[in-house]
Amino acid sequence: MYLNKVWANETLAADPTFFDNLILGQSPSIVYVGCSDSRVAIDIITESSEGTIFAHRNIANSVTLDDTDTLAVLQYAVEDLKVQEIVIDGHTYCGGINAVLHDYEELTGPLSTWLAPIKKLYDDNKATIDSITEPYLKSRTLSEMNVKRVVDLVNGLDLVVNARNKGQTVNVHGWIFLMEKGIFQNLNITRSSNL
């Protein structure tokens, strides 16, 4: 709480109208679905100012059709905020991805359930992924496959399809954050139209 007070006081000293302007609303340019990993905070790694990125983070940047939390975020972003760019972002050295690769059978409870779609993705591509001997590349490959899975899923959501049918532009992008370099890499799997 102390650090928050320091930030608030420093912010107010630098700009006496900052909080008055902050309450006027938001107009983000993207909705970002990324991992909860504390090392990958989107506003920090992009040096974004408040109100520019509508963000949602969860373990291994996953989305499922029964995940009402993420779906509600996407619905609000597309329908109310009229955000045109949806970014699905994985990252290297992801704990959720590594759990699927190394000790999924030991997981229990909500974490096991949450990672199940990624485990299925791994099982469906086991021969390809297991043929990769270098641990970093194996993990990165599954992370990129998971981003593509989520991009395809989000692109087919009714809320995205309906928005496009009404003339709204909605692009679904797939990125990976290379933690070891501090940069994003576009996976070139953007979906801009209904299937």
PESUL-V776860 format. One record per residue. N is the residue number from 0. D_CENTER is the distance of its C-alpha to the mean C-alpha in whole Angstrom. Layout:
BEGIN
n:N d_center:D_CENTER
n:N d_center:D_CENTER
END
This chain:
BEGIN
n:0 d_center:27
n:1 d_center:29
n:2 d_center:27
n:3 d_center:25
n:4 d_center:29
n:5 d_center:29
n:6 d_center:26
n:7 d_center:28
n:8 d_center:31
n:9 d_center:30
n:10 d_center:28
n:11 d_center:31
n:12 d_center:33
n:13 d_center:32
n:14 d_center:31
n:15 d_center:33
n:16 d_center:31
n:17 d_center:28
n:18 d_center:27
n:19 d_center:29
n:20 d_center:27
n:21 d_center:24
n:22 d_center:25
n:23 d_center:26
n:24 d_center:23
n:25 d_center:19
n:26 d_center:19
n:27 d_center:15
n:28 d_center:15
n:29 d_center:11
n:30 d_center:8
n:31 d_center:5
n:32 d_center:2
n:33 d_center:2
n:34 d_center:6
n:35 d_center:9
n:36 d_center:11
n:37 d_center:13
n:38 d_center:14
n:39 d_center:10
n:40 d_center:10
n:41 d_center:9
n:42 d_center:12
n:43 d_center:15
n:44 d_center:14
n:45 d_center:14
n:46 d_center:17
n:47 d_center:16
n:48 d_center:18
n:49 d_center:18
n:50 d_center:17
n:51 d_center:15
n:52 d_center:11
n:53 d_center:11
n:54 d_center:8
n:55 d_center:6
n:56 d_center:6
n:57 d_center:8
n:58 d_center:9
n:59 d_center:8
n:60 d_center:5
n:61 d_center:7
n:62 d_center:9
n:63 d_center:13
n:64 d_center:15
n:65 d_center:17
n:66 d_center:14
n:67 d_center:15
n:68 d_center:13
n:69 d_center:10
n:70 d_center:12
n:71 d_center:14
n:72 d_center:11
n:73 d_center:11
n:74 d_center:15
n:75 d_center:15
n:76 d_center:13
n:77 d_center:15
n:78 d_center:18
n:79 d_center:19
n:80 d_center:18
n:81 d_center:18
n:82 d_center:15
n:83 d_center:15
n:84 d_center:12
n:85 d_center:9
n:86 d_center:6
n:87 d_center:4
n:88 d_center:4
n:89 d_center:7
n:90 d_center:9
n:91 d_center:13
n:92 d_center:15
n:93 d_center:12
n:94 d_center:15
n:95 d_center:13
n:96 d_center:14
n:97 d_center:17
n:98 d_center:18
n:99 d_center:18
n:100 d_center:20
n:101 d_center:23
n:102 d_center:23
n:103 d_center:21
n:104 d_center:25
n:105 d_center:25
n:106 d_center:23
n:107 d_center:24
n:108 d_center:22
n:109 d_center:19
n:110 d_center:17
n:111 d_center:19
n:112 d_center:19
n:113 d_center:15
n:114 d_center:15
n:115 d_center:17
n:116 d_center:16
n:117 d_center:14
n:118 d_center:18
n:119 d_center:19
n:120 d_center:18
n:121 d_center:19
n:122 d_center:22
n:123 d_center:22
n:124 d_center:22
n:125 d_center:24
n:126 d_center:27
n:127 d_center:25
n:128 d_center:22
n:129 d_center:25
n:130 d_center:27
n:131 d_center:25
n:132 d_center:27
n:133 d_center:25
n:134 d_center:23
n:135 d_center:20
n:136 d_center:20
n:137 d_center:20
n:138 d_center:17
n:139 d_center:15
n:140 d_center:17
n:141 d_center:15
n:142 d_center:12
n:143 d_center:12
n:144 d_center:14
n:145 d_center:11
n:146 d_center:9
n:147 d_center:12
n:148 d_center:12
n:149 d_center:9
n:150 d_center:10
n:151 d_center:14
n:152 d_center:13
n:153 d_center:11
n:154 d_center:14
n:155 d_center:17
n:156 d_center:16
n:157 d_center:19
n:158 d_center:17
n:159 d_center:16
n:160 d_center:20
n:161 d_center:22
n:162 d_center:20
n:163 d_center:21
n:164 d_center:24
n:165 d_center:25
n:166 d_center:25
n:167 d_center:21
n:168 d_center:19
n:169 d_center:16
n:170 d_center:14
n:171 d_center:11
n:172 d_center:10
n:173 d_center:9
n:174 d_center:9
n:175 d_center:9
n:176 d_center:10
n:177 d_center:14
n:178 d_center:15
n:179 d_center:18
n:180 d_center:19
n:181 d_center:16
n:182 d_center:15
n:183 d_center:12
n:184 d_center:14
n:185 d_center:13
n:186 d_center:14
n:187 d_center:16
n:188 d_center:15
n:189 d_center:14
n:190 d_center:15
n:191 d_center:18
n:192 d_center:20
n:193 d_center:21
n:194 d_center:22
END
